[in-house]
Amino acid sequence: ELQDKQTGANPVLIRIETNAGHGAGTPVSKTIEQYADIYGFTLWNMGIKELPKK
């Protein structure tokens, strides 16, 4: 149903966290996972397949 509601041409990132509560904060591991998903999605949309080597 969410795919039907998306009317734009660009993809949308949707994260669904199961077993999430309303506790006092997010564990560091979950925060890292969230940022990895966001940055990965952004780079993928920009067409970047590989990061430059340092």
TIMAR-272115 format. One record per residue (C-alpha): x, y, z; residue number from 1. Coordinates in Angstrom, 1 decimal, m for minus. Last residue first. Layout:
// residues N
<tordren <X, Y, Z>, NUM>
...
// end
This chain:
// residues 54
<tordren <42.4, 7.2, 1.0>, 54>
<tordren <40.3, 5.1, m1.4>, 53>
<tordren <37.3, 6.7, m3.0>, 52>
<tordren <33.9, 5.2, m2.0>, 51>
<tordren <32.4, 2.8, m4.4>, 50>
<tordren <29.0, 2.5, m6.1>, 49>
<tordren <28.1, 6.2, m6.1>, 48>
<tordren <24.9, 6.6, m8.2>, 47>
<tordren <23.6, 9.5, m6.2>, 46>
<tordren <20.6, 7.4, m5.2>, 45>
<tordren <23.0, 4.6, m4.0>, 44>
<tordren <25.0, 7.2, m2.0>, 43>
<tordren <21.8, 8.4, m0.2>, 42>
<tordren <20.5, 4.9, 0.5>, 41>
<tordren <23.9, 3.9, 2.0>, 40>
<tordren <24.1, 7.1, 4.0>, 39>
<tordren <20.6, 6.5, 5.5>, 38>
<tordren <21.0, 2.8, 6.1>, 37>
<tordren <24.4, 3.2, 7.7>, 36>
<tordren <23.0, 6.1, 9.8>, 35>
<tordren <20.2, 3.9, 11.1>, 34>
<tordren <22.5, 0.9, 11.8>, 33>
<tordren <24.9, 3.2, 13.8>, 32>
<tordren <21.9, 4.5, 15.8>, 31>
<tordren <20.8, 0.9, 16.5>, 30>
<tordren <24.3, m0.1, 17.7>, 29>
<tordren <24.4, 3.0, 20.0>, 28>
<tordren <21.2, 1.9, 21.7>, 27>
<tordren <18.3, 4.3, 21.3>, 26>
<tordren <17.0, 6.2, 24.2>, 25>
<tordren <15.0, 6.3, 27.4>, 24>
<tordren <12.4, 3.8, 26.3>, 23>
<tordren <9.4, 4.1, 24.1>, 22>
<tordren <9.8, 0.7, 22.6>, 21>
<tordren <11.0, m0.8, 19.3>, 20>
<tordren <10.2, m4.5, 18.9>, 19>
<tordren <10.1, m4.0, 15.1>, 18>
<tordren <11.9, m1.0, 13.6>, 17>
<tordren <10.5, m0.1, 10.2>, 16>
<tordren <12.8, 2.0, 8.1>, 15>
<tordren <11.3, 3.6, 4.9>, 14>
<tordren <13.6, 5.1, 2.3>, 13>
<tordren <11.8, 6.7, m0.6>, 12>
<tordren <12.6, 6.3, m4.3>, 11>
<tordren <12.3, 9.3, m6.6>, 10>
<tordren <9.6, 9.7, m9.3>, 9>
<tordren <7.0, 11.0, m6.9>, 8>
<tordren <3.6, 9.6, m6.3>, 7>
<tordren <4.3, 7.2, m3.5>, 6>
<tordren <0.9, 6.2, m2.1>, 5>
<tordren <0.8, 3.0, m4.2>, 4>
<tordren <4.2, 1.9, m2.8>, 3>
<tordren <2.9, 2.4, 0.7>, 2>
<tordren <0.0, 0.0, 0.0>, 1>
// end
